Amino acid sequence: MCCGIAVLQCCGFEVNSNTAKQHNGSRAINTLRLATCTSRGILMKAMQKGKVLAVNISKDKGTKKTNIQSCGLLKDFGLAGDAHAGPWHRQVSLLANESIEKMRAMGLKVGYGDFAENITTEGIDLVHLPIGTEVRIGGSVRLRVTQIGKECHQRCAIYYQAGDCVMPKEGIFAEVIKEGEVRVGDEIIIEKSEARNPKFETISKS
């Protein structure tokens, strides 16, 4: 058995004989580069790069946010002047433009900030980032993913204004671990993410 297959099996992945035949030579090396086995069952994923399309804030919760182009992100708090900022686990919300495009394809006339996201992104697969992933924005800002999606207990103004809401399904939330200015056009880098075994993680949707 090649070493790459051994790593996958150690991490709890089921490997059959056909899979084993496919993983040889350079494939085994690539497998080792992409996977590492620990007692917590962690699989390292490749780096992702994207950019900031909009920086949105609002004075009230449950309403659309306005793109102000740039804003200060405060450590352990969130975007300065935003209604959702505060010392809790959902300091900053992010939504991919790719998700907004899905709503547009359904005929909804929606734009940046219409789903109350703080940062509208492009090029990053947000919804599949594991809890704990660190997100680098621009030259100084660092975020840590704390929640994927949320549970809406009642329909808010956004739902009635837009006709639907993608945020509960594909939006993500983060805390600010290093503050700085975030601007439209800033590069977003996910250097690595850790896909943890679900039995070790409890994700709150509240």
C-alpha positions in Angstrom: 0.0 0.0 0.0 1.4 3.4 -0.9 2.0 6.0 1.8 -0.7 8.4 0.4 -3.4 5.7 0.9 -2.1 5.0 4.4 -2.5 8.7 5.3 -6.1 8.8 3.9 -7.0 5.6 5.9 -5.5 7.0 9.0 -7.7 10.1 8.6 -10.8 8.0 8.5 -11.4 7.9 4.7 -12.6 4.6 3.2 -10.2 3.4 0.5 -11.0 0.5 -1.8 -8.7 -1.4 -4.1 -9.6 0.7 -7.1 -8.7 3.9 -5.2 -5.4 2.3 -4.1 -4.5 1.5 -7.7 -5.0 5.1 -8.7 -2.8 6.6 -6.0 0.8 5.8 -6.9 4.0 7.7 -7.7 3.4 11.4 -7.8 -0.2 11.0 -6.8 0.9 9.6 -3.5 3.2 12.6 -3.0 0.3 15.0 -3.8 -1.9 13.1 -1.4 0.6 13.6 1.4 0.9 17.3 0.6 -2.9 17.8 0.8 -3.6 15.6 3.7 -2.3 15.4 7.2 -3.6 13.1 9.9 -4.0 14.1 13.5 -6.1 13.0 16.4 -8.7 15.6 15.4 -9.1 14.3 11.8 -7.8 17.3 9.8 -7.5 17.6 6.0 -5.6 20.6 4.7 -7.1 22.3 1.6 -5.4 24.3 -1.1 -5.0 28.1 -0.9 -7.8 30.2 -2.4 -7.6 33.8 -3.6 -10.4 36.3 -4.3 -11.2 40.0 -3.8 -13.6 42.4 -2.1 -16.4 43.7 -4.2 -18.2 45.8 -1.6 -17.9 46.9 2.0 -21.4 47.3 3.4 -22.8 48.7 6.7 -26.2 49.7 8.1 -27.4 51.6 11.2 -30.2 49.1 11.9 -30.4 45.3 11.9 -32.7 43.4 9.5 -32.3 45.9 6.7 -30.2 46.2 3.6 -26.7 47.5 3.9 -25.0 50.3 1.9 -21.7 49.9 0.1 -19.4 52.6 1.5 -16.3 51.4 -0.4 -14.0 51.2 2.7 -14.3 50.9 6.4 -12.2 50.2 9.5 -12.5 46.7 11.0 -12.0 46.8 14.7 -10.5 43.8 16.6 -13.0 41.7 18.5 -15.8 44.0 17.3 -16.4 44.3 13.6 -17.0 47.1 11.0 -17.1 50.6 12.6 -20.6 52.0 12.5 -22.4 48.8 11.6 -25.4 47.6 13.5 -24.2 44.0 13.7 -20.8 44.9 15.1 -20.1 43.9 18.7 -18.2 41.6 21.0 -19.9 38.3 19.8 -19.2 35.5 17.4 -20.9 37.2 14.4 -18.9 40.4 14.2 -18.6 40.4 10.4 -20.7 38.7 7.7 -19.5 37.7 4.2 -21.4 36.6 1.2 -20.1 35.6 -2.2 -21.2 37.4 -5.3 -21.6 34.0 -6.8 -24.4 33.4 -4.3 -26.0 36.8 -5.2 -25.9 35.8 -8.9 -28.0 32.7 -8.1 -30.7 35.0 -6.9 -30.4 37.2 -9.9 -30.8 34.2 -12.1 -34.1 33.6 -10.3 -35.3 37.0 -11.5 -34.6 38.9 -8.3 -33.2 42.5 -8.6 -30.6 42.4 -5.9 -27.1 43.9 -5.4 -24.3 44.2 -3.0 -25.5 44.6 0.6 -29.1 43.7 -0.2 -28.7 40.5 1.9 -27.2 42.5 4.8 -23.7 41.1 4.3 -20.8 43.3 5.4 -18.3 42.1 2.8 -19.3 41.0 -0.7 -16.6 38.7 -2.1 -15.6 37.1 -5.4 -13.5 34.0 -6.1 -13.7 32.4 -2.7 -15.9 29.3 -1.9 -17.1 30.8 1.3 -19.8 28.3 2.2 -17.3 25.4 2.3 -14.7 27.1 4.5 -14.5 25.1 7.8 -15.0 26.8 11.1 -11.7 28.2 12.4 -10.4 29.1 8.9 -8.4 32.4 8.9 -9.2 34.9 6.2 -6.6 37.5 5.2 -7.9 40.7 3.6 -5.6 43.4 2.1 -2.4 44.1 3.9 -3.5 43.8 7.5 -7.0 42.5 8.2 -7.4 39.0 9.6 -10.7 37.2 10.2 -11.5 33.9 11.7 -14.6 32.0 10.5 -17.0 31.3 13.4 -20.3 30.2 11.7 -21.6 29.0 8.3 -25.1 30.1 7.6 -27.7 31.0 10.2 -31.2 30.2 11.2 -33.9 32.8 10.5 -36.6 32.5 13.1 -38.9 34.9 11.2 -38.9 36.6 7.8 -37.1 40.0 8.0 -37.4 43.1 5.8 -34.7 41.8 3.5 -36.9 38.8 2.6 -39.8 40.9 1.7 -37.7 43.5 -0.1 -35.7 41.0 -2.2 -38.2 38.2 -2.4 -35.9 35.6 -1.0 -32.7 35.5 1.2 -29.6 33.5 0.4 -27.7 34.7 3.6 -29.0 31.9 5.9 -27.9 29.3 3.5 -24.6 30.6 2.0 -23.5 33.5 4.1 -20.7 33.1 6.7 -19.7 34.9 9.8 -16.4 35.7 11.4 -14.6 37.5 14.2 -11.9 40.1 13.8 -8.5 38.8 15.1 -6.4 41.6 13.5 -7.9 45.0 12.7 -7.3 47.4 9.8 -8.9 49.0 6.9 -10.9 46.9 4.4 -11.5 48.4 0.9 -13.2 47.5 -2.3 -10.6 45.7 -4.5 -8.6 44.3 -1.6 -7.3 40.8 -2.2 -8.7 38.0 0.0 -6.4 35.0 0.7 -7.3 31.8 2.4 -3.8 30.3 2.9 -5.1 27.0 4.2 -8.2 25.7 5.8 -8.8 22.8 8.1 -11.7 20.4 7.3 -12.4 18.9 10.7 -14.2 15.7 11.6 -17.8 16.8 12.4 -17.8 14.9 15.7 -15.3 17.4 17.0 -17.2 20.5 16.0 -20.5 21.9 17.1 -21.7 24.8 14.9 -24.3 27.2 16.3 -26.8 28.5 13.8 -28.4 30.9 16.3 
